[in-house]
Amino acid sequence: MHEMSIAMSVIEAVVDKAREEGGGKITGIDLVVGRLAGVEVESLKFCFGAAARDTLAEGAELVIEEPEGRGRCEACGAEFPVTSFYAKCSSCGQFRVKIESGQELAVRSFTIE
């Protein structure tokens, strides 16, 4: 389950940054996890509590934004929502679609006391 390693990496990065800033307890973490990122959000939420145990982030509220996938057709330039990496243009029917968003996996912000 790679969601546990993701949760542990997020906790480590946020705790390290909080220590650098001289902060105390982390009370909230906001993540962006695109729908094409290959991450099971419910599993990540489940793993988060265990990963945060006995750290400055224990008990922190986890908020996850899940932006949809968006693609742009390289043939006609149309932009549209996509649900997979193999997408067909909704305007011209071509399969030359470049994924523009939805693969994000990032810490947007966190709150410390």
C-alpha positions as CSV (number, residue, x, y, z in Angstrom):
1,M,0.0,0.0,0.0
2,H,1.9,3.0,-1.2
3,E,-0.6,5.4,0.5
4,M,1.2,4.7,3.8
5,S,4.6,5.8,2.4
6,I,2.9,8.9,0.9
7,A,1.4,9.7,4.3
8,M,4.7,9.2,6.1
9,S,6.5,11.4,3.5
10,V,3.9,14.1,4.0
11,I,4.2,14.0,7.8
12,E,8.0,14.0,7.6
13,A,8.0,17.0,5.3
14,V,5.5,19.0,7.3
15,V,7.1,18.2,10.6
16,D,10.6,19.1,9.3
17,K,9.2,22.5,8.0
18,A,7.4,23.2,11.3
19,R,10.6,22.6,13.2
20,E,12.5,24.9,10.9
21,E,9.9,27.6,11.5
22,G,10.1,27.1,15.2
23,G,6.5,26.1,15.4
24,G,4.8,23.7,17.7
25,K,1.9,21.4,17.2
26,I,0.6,21.0,13.6
27,T,-3.2,21.3,13.7
28,G,-4.1,21.0,10.0
29,I,-2.7,19.8,6.7
30,D,-4.2,20.6,3.3
31,L,-3.2,18.3,0.4
32,V,-4.0,18.4,-3.3
33,V,-4.4,14.9,-4.7
34,G,-5.4,14.8,-8.3
35,R,-7.8,12.2,-9.5
36,L,-5.2,10.9,-11.9
37,A,-2.4,10.7,-9.3
38,G,-2.9,7.0,-8.7
39,V,-3.6,7.5,-5.0
40,E,-6.6,6.0,-3.1
41,V,-7.7,9.0,-1.1
42,E,-9.7,7.0,1.5
43,S,-6.6,4.8,2.0
44,L,-4.4,7.9,2.4
45,K,-6.8,9.3,5.0
46,F,-6.7,6.0,6.9
47,C,-2.9,5.8,6.8
48,F,-2.6,9.5,7.9
49,G,-3.6,8.9,11.5
50,A,-1.1,6.1,11.9
51,A,1.7,8.0,10.2
52,A,1.1,11.1,12.4
53,R,1.1,9.1,15.7
54,D,3.7,10.4,18.1
55,T,4.7,13.3,15.9
56,L,3.9,17.1,15.9
57,A,1.1,16.3,13.5
58,E,-0.8,13.8,15.7
59,G,-4.5,14.8,15.7
60,A,-4.1,17.2,12.8
61,E,-7.1,17.7,10.6
62,L,-6.4,16.4,7.1
63,V,-8.2,18.2,4.2
64,I,-7.7,16.8,0.7
65,E,-8.7,18.6,-2.5
66,E,-9.2,16.3,-5.4
67,P,-9.0,18.2,-8.7
68,E,-10.4,16.4,-11.8
69,G,-8.3,15.3,-14.7
70,R,-8.2,17.8,-17.6
71,G,-6.9,17.1,-21.0
72,R,-6.1,19.2,-24.1
73,C,-6.4,17.8,-27.6
74,E,-3.2,18.2,-29.5
75,A,-5.1,18.0,-32.8
76,C,-7.9,20.6,-32.3
77,G,-6.9,22.3,-29.0
78,A,-10.2,21.5,-27.2
79,E,-9.9,21.2,-23.4
80,F,-12.1,18.8,-21.5
81,P,-12.4,16.6,-18.4
82,V,-10.6,13.2,-18.5
83,T,-10.9,10.2,-16.2
84,S,-7.9,8.2,-17.5
85,F,-4.6,8.7,-19.4
86,Y,-6.0,7.1,-22.5
87,A,-8.6,9.7,-23.5
88,K,-10.5,10.5,-26.6
89,C,-11.1,14.1,-27.6
90,S,-14.7,15.0,-26.9
91,S,-14.7,17.5,-29.9
92,C,-12.8,15.8,-32.8
93,G,-12.5,12.1,-31.6
94,Q,-8.7,12.0,-31.8
95,F,-6.7,10.2,-29.1
96,R,-3.8,12.8,-29.1
97,V,-4.8,14.1,-25.7
98,K,-2.2,15.7,-23.4
99,I,-3.0,15.5,-19.7
100,E,-2.9,19.1,-18.3
101,S,-4.0,18.5,-14.7
102,G,-5.2,15.9,-12.3
103,Q,-1.8,14.3,-11.5
104,E,-1.0,16.6,-8.6
105,L,0.2,15.3,-5.3
106,A,1.3,18.2,-3.1
107,V,1.0,19.8,0.3
108,R,-0.9,23.0,-0.3
109,S,-0.5,24.3,3.3
110,F,-0.4,23.4,6.9
111,T,-1.3,25.1,10.2
112,I,1.0,25.2,13.2
113,E,0.4,26.6,16.7
